[in-house]
Amino acid sequence: MEEKIITCPYCWESIRVYLEPDIGDEKITITEDCSVCCRPIELVYSAKDAQVKLYDYHAIGGNRF
């Protein structure tokens, strides 16, 4: 697992999320709840050579970050 620090799009707190880098060449979409406010955050990411290369996240039904 690869740790990333993101800012929750709801409560603006910094939180840790863990992404699985061993996914091949696929683009993965997952939903994680904020560890502070418990609201859902959608994360979209891809990996190459077993490392997360690109990731994006946003509030469900909200703005992209």
Secondary structure, DSSP 8 states (H G I E B T S, - for coil): -EEEEEE-TTT--EEEEEE----TT-EEEEEEE-TTT--EEEEEEEEETTEEEEEEEEETTS-B-
